[in-house]
Amino acid sequence: SKTSGSRASASKSSTSKSFTSISRLILQSSGSSFDSDDSIAPLFSESTMQAKNDALLCRILTKLELLQQINEDNQKKLCKMEEDMKSIKEKISVLSFNKESLDVIIKKASEELLDHNIYPIPNDYKKIAEEVLKKTNNDFFLSLGDQWDGYFEKRIKKMGEKIRSLHNNLSTKVKVSIFKVFDKLLPINNNVTAAEIITWKSNPIVLECYKNLFKEIENISEKHI
């Protein structure tokens, strides 16, 4: 009976020790598990934050690219508007240049051209017309820009008609001048000798006719030569 009681007591003590050991193991295991979770949590938070930052940066860069594209498009539209405005101003300037002003340019250009060349070629028309237009209305000439060639062909090239008209007037003036200056000029044959030519040039009548070439024409302050 005593032996049986001792065995029971020993069994309880052993069981209690085993339970205590198991409890300690569980607590240790739980403690190590908690420690492990605490060490992982910060790593998980940093990774999530970095991902959010990357996503935010990506959205910012995308918006910046979009704004840059919008700015470039606006710049192109602005340049197009400036070109359109310039074209409109040029057209308004051309339309506002009335026929009277154009006729003055044609007349003046034709007269200046004939002062240098009695029988000019068509290519001379454009050059002298450009010079006259720059002198008389340079702002209008500059406003034409690339349209100058077309404007000349349509509006100013007809100055050839004016030049032909001036040729007729010039021929009439030449005839009148010849008659006035050389009316009393002594005749001479082109087959005469050199001595006869010298004698002819020395004649007072011939000398007087020669001087008349350089006298101012009455009422117009011009000379025959």
Residue pairs with C-beta under 8 A, 6 or more apart in sequence:
86 145
89 143
90 143
90 144
90 145
90 147
93 140
93 143
93 144
94 143
94 144
94 147
94 151
97 137
97 140
101 137
102 155
102 156
104 136
105 129
105 132
105 133
105 136
105 137
105 156
106 129
106 156
106 158
106 159
106 162
107 162
108 132
108 136
109 125
109 128
109 129
109 131
109 132
109 133
109 156
109 159
110 159
110 162
110 163
110 166
111 166
112 128
112 131
112 132
113 120
113 124
113 125
113 128
113 163
114 120
114 163
114 166
114 167
114 170
117 124
118 167
118 170
119 167
120 128
120 163
122 157
122 160
125 156
125 157
125 159
125 160
125 163
126 152
126 156
126 157
129 152
129 156
129 159
130 141
130 148
130 152
133 140
133 141
134 141
141 148
144 151
177 217
177 224
180 212
181 209
181 212
181 213
181 224
182 209
184 205
184 208
184 209
185 205
185 206
185 209
186 200
186 203
186 205
186 206
188 196
188 197
188 200
192 200
200 206
201 207
212 224
213 223
213 224
213 225
214 223
214 224
214 225
215 223
215 224
216 222
216 223
217 223
217 224
